[in-house]
Structures are given as C-alpha cells and as structure tokens.
Amino acid sequence: MVHPVPATVEPYQLLAFGEGRKIERFGSWIIDRPEPVATTFASSRPFDSIQCSARYTGSKIGAGAWDFQSKDLSNNTVDFCLDGRELKFELHLSDSGQVGLFPEHIAVAKAASAVVPMNANVLNVFGYTGFASTALAVTKQAAVIHVDASSSAIAQCQRNANINGLQGITTRKDDALAVLKRLARKGTRFDCIIADPPAFGRFKNKTWKLERDLHELVSVCSELLTPDGVVFLSGHSTGFEHHLERALLVAPQLRCIEQAELFLMCGNDKLHKGTCFVLGGPSCHIQTPIFA
Ligand SMILES: C[S@@+](CC[C@H](N)C(=O)[O-])C[C@H]1O[C@@H](n2cnc3c(N)ncnc32)[C@H](O)[C@@H]1O
C-alpha cells in the first residue's frame, strides 16, 4: 500500500532511513538512495510504503545507477523560502548517486543568512553546486566568490545563480587552498567565509587532505576575515573536531562561538551528518545560538 506523503511547507524532508538507505523528499521529488550513516539503524518505516520518483540502485554511493520510477521528472527545481525570500535550486542527479544538494547544509545556509550583514563579501570554498552561495546572494545581496574543483559543480552553481536572476556570484574552478592564499596575498577581506572541506579531494595535481591541510585553511581564513567577520567551517568525517581544535591553535585571532551538530530529522529520529563550527574574528559580536 502506498501512503501519501504528509503535506508540509518544508521543501526538504527526510521521510525514512535505515539499513543503509534513506528516502527524502526534495520538493515534488521523492528519492531513495544509499546512506552510509543509516547502516546501523533498522528501517524507521517500511520503504515500499513510499512511492519514489527515483531510486539509486546499489548498496553505496558511486556503485549503482538511477532507476526512474515516475513519469514526470521534468520539473527538477525545488523552491525554498529563506529569510522571507524565495530561492530556487535545481536537483541534478549524478551518476555517482548525488542529487546536487547536501540537505544538512540547508541549516548552514540559514544560519549564515541570519547573521551576515547586507551586501556582505562572502567566500564559499568547497562550495559544490552553490546552495549557500545562492542563499546569501538572494537573502543578503552578497557578493560571493564560489570555489570548487569540479567542473560540473561549478556549472550547476552557475545554473542556480541564473535561475534566481543573480549577478553577484563569481565562480572559480580551482583548488580551494590555492585561491585562499592568492586572495590573502592580495589583501582581500571577507565578512563571511563558508568552508565545507571533504576528508580527501583533488584539483589537477593538487590533493586536499583534511588531516594535513586543515590548519593551513584555518590560518589563511583568519587572515582573510574582517575583524567582525564569521567563518562557518563544517566537516563530516570522524576526528574532524579533533583536527579543528589543533588547527585553531595556529589562528588565535579566531574564536569558536558555536558548535552545531548537523542532523537530518525524521520525526523524532536523527541522522548525524556532520558538525559545523562557527568561528568569529576578534571583534565579532554575533549573538548565539545561531543555529535554531
Ligand atoms: C562535501 S562537498 C561540499 C558540499 C557543499 N558545502 C554543499 O552543501 O553544497 C565537497 C566539495 O569539495 C570539492 N573539492 C574537493 N577537493 C577540492 C579542492 N582541492 N579544491 C576545491 N574544491 C574541492 C568537491 O568537488 C565537492 O564539490
């Protein structure tokens, strides 16, 4: 039997998870895909009771293919409401099983929108398809430099900027650390820096390793930040908190003002998807908590 999806105004909803998979609603799309964090949970709700638009076969991300189960997948735009402003964001189902949006980052974009001043200068590194970049350009008319190593992520970010009619986002397909160092040498300053580094990454012959490079990222961020600016630095791998604590020793000007756990909620059940540290410059007077 197929149960209707409960009516909700939230465009994103985790509908069920367990046994290594999750089912999520993004606007009118319902997607069933692998979720490594859900392996230790029994299914929160029978998966076959939910009619999906698309299902990623295979037991892990990157090891399967999309099986489209709905006839009408023409509208892949999800409408969000942030700070009373409408934000359109396109889903992009990649061969690896990603959908073009990490839903745990919706909370980061909302938190940044809540504290960043109007017309802020924002730098978003490891920015993927640009949810936070478009969110801040829409809500704060921010001038955003968006950096990612992947051509398809940059192309998607440009599409997301276009469908929202935004002019204020400059995209750079480049190595995040190289861009940060170049901007620091030029003396550029940002009111807000958003960084969501993976455990491992690559741009051409340059590799990114969180364990090796996080302290340099934090140190250059502290040079690039205005005294009252704010950094949202998130991580998703084991040991991220420990690496960050050590990295902060090389940037005494930055102070941790909030540590938020990034959860996806399904009723009262939670999937833990990472941690976001909010770091303030020496004159940052942002009121906490920022994350609702
Ligand atoms: C975890 S995702 C970021 C998700 C993003 N914050 C969001 O919520 O939409 C990591 C991103 O880092 C990018 N990446 C990996 N290595 C990189 C590097 N050396 N320089 C810049 N970007 C890199 C990947 O292409 C990927 O888009």
The ligand as an SDF file (V2000), in Angstrom:
LIG
                    3D

 27 29  0  0  0  0  0  0  0  0999 V2000
   31.3210   17.9570    0.8110 C   0  0  0  0  0  0  0  0  0  0  0  0
   31.2220   18.7260   -0.7610 S   0  0  0  0  0  0  0  0  0  0  0  0
   30.6760   20.3110   -0.2840 C   0  0  0  0  0  0  0  0  0  0  0  0
   29.1860   20.4430   -0.1710 C   0  0  0  0  0  0  0  0  0  0  0  0
   28.6450   21.8990   -0.1220 C   0  0  0  0  0  0  0  0  0  0  0  0
   29.1480   22.6230    1.0260 N   0  0  0  0  0  0  0  0  0  0  0  0
   27.1080   21.9510   -0.1240 C   0  0  0  0  0  0  0  0  0  0  0  0
   26.4900   21.7360    0.8760 O   0  0  0  0  0  0  0  0  0  0  0  0
   26.5060   22.1200   -1.1680 O   0  0  0  0  0  0  0  0  0  0  0  0
   32.9400   18.8880   -1.1120 C   0  0  0  0  0  0  0  0  0  0  0  0
   33.2540   19.6580   -2.3940 C   0  0  0  0  0  0  0  0  0  0  0  0
   34.6620   19.9060   -2.4030 O   0  0  0  0  0  0  0  0  0  0  0  0
   35.1170   19.9030   -3.7490 C   0  0  0  0  0  0  0  0  0  0  0  0
   36.5830   19.7400   -3.7160 N   0  0  0  0  0  0  0  0  0  0  0  0
   37.3080   18.6400   -3.4740 C   0  0  0  0  0  0  0  0  0  0  0  0
   38.6380   18.9400   -3.4860 N   0  0  0  0  0  0  0  0  0  0  0  0
   38.7480   20.2610   -3.7300 C   0  0  0  0  0  0  0  0  0  0  0  0
   39.8420   21.1780   -3.8340 C   0  0  0  0  0  0  0  0  0  0  0  0
   41.1100   20.7760   -3.7010 N   0  0  0  0  0  0  0  0  0  0  0  0
   39.5720   22.4660   -4.0590 N   0  0  0  0  0  0  0  0  0  0  0  0
   38.2860   22.9080   -4.2200 C   0  0  0  0  0  0  0  0  0  0  0  0
   37.2040   22.0830   -4.1260 N   0  0  0  0  0  0  0  0  0  0  0  0
   37.4350   20.7940   -3.8870 C   0  0  0  0  0  0  0  0  0  0  0  0
   34.3530   18.7830   -4.4070 C   0  0  0  0  0  0  0  0  0  0  0  0
   34.3240   18.9610   -5.8190 O   0  0  0  0  0  0  0  0  0  0  0  0
   32.9790   18.9130   -3.7200 C   0  0  0  0  0  0  0  0  0  0  0  0
   32.1190   19.6930   -4.5200 O   0  0  0  0  0  0  0  0  0  0  0  0
  1  2  1  0
  2  3  1  0
  2 10  1  0
  3  4  1  0
  4  5  1  0
  5  6  1  0
  5  7  1  0
  7  8  2  0
  7  9  1  0
 10 11  1  0
 11 12  1  0
 11 26  1  0
 12 13  1  0
 13 14  1  0
 13 24  1  0
 14 15  1  0
 14 23  1  0
 15 16  2  0
 16 17  1  0
 17 18  1  0
 17 23  2  0
 18 19  1  0
 18 20  2  0
 20 21  1  0
 21 22  2  0
 22 23  1  0
 24 25  1  0
 24 26  1  0
 26 27  1  0
M  CHG  2   2   1   9  -1
M  END
$$$$
